[in-house]
Amino acid sequence: MTLSFDQAKLRREASMFRIMATLAIGLTVICVFSQLAVAAAPLWKGGDQRQALINTGIQLVLAAPALFYIAGLRRARQVIRRVGDGELLTAQNSQGLGGVGMCLLAGALWSLLISDGLSPAQGGQVAAELAEGGVDLGQIGGAARDVSLAALGLAVVMIGRVWAAASRLKAENDSFV
């Protein structure tokens, strides 16, 4: 099979994306694992086991957005692999894009609504600081990041729906030919 220039370029770019996504997934897994291992260390090194369990649970809650993003990257890798193989307008790709968007949205909302209130950097005192008027610029930046990721997630979901409509039109047009 001879590839046209655009298909060859798509295949190269898809390959580069898969490599970068694999590295990002690997690094994120290592970071999450080390975050949990540090919190749980007193369980096997001796120490306050009750506090270690609480800390590990808090770290797991704080790590949840990263786990959503890992799931989104895995879905994106699948979509990009199919696109690199020349499968552009397919139902699988539109569903995959919708899944990527939902993972972005879920991670951002989790971070915005749940993790930020537990963050050790904020001491779990977000509401108290807001009541006192002492808002940290880092909190504003983090909230802006989370809202932006949520908006991007919704945009990717919508692109997936447009892609689904395009794949249905393509199938309809192919049936006439």
Secondary structure as the mmCIF struct_conf table of DSSP 4:
data_model
#
loop_
_struct_conf.conf_type_id
_struct_conf.id
_struct_conf.beg_label_comp_id
_struct_conf.beg_label_asym_id
_struct_conf.beg_label_seq_id
_struct_conf.end_label_comp_id
_struct_conf.end_label_asym_id
_struct_conf.end_label_seq_id
HELX_LH_PP_P HELX_LH_PP_P1 THR A 2 SER A 4
HELX_RH_AL_P HELX_RH_AL_P1 PHE A 5 LYS A 45
BEND BEND1 GLY A 47 GLY A 47
HELX_RH_AL_P HELX_RH_AL_P2 GLN A 49 GLY A 84
TURN_TY1_P TURN_TY1_P1 ASP A 85 GLY A 86
BEND BEND2 LEU A 89 LEU A 89
HELX_RH_AL_P HELX_RH_AL_P3 ALA A 91 TRP A 110
HELX_RH_PI_P HELX_RH_PI_P1 SER A 111 SER A 115
HELX_RH_AL_P HELX_RH_AL_P4 ASP A 116 LEU A 118
TURN_TY1_P TURN_TY1_P2 PRO A 120 GLY A 124
HELX_RH_AL_P HELX_RH_AL_P5 VAL A 126 GLU A 132
TURN_TY1_P TURN_TY1_P3 GLY A 133 GLY A 133
HELX_RH_AL_P HELX_RH_AL_P6 LEU A 137 PHE A 176
#
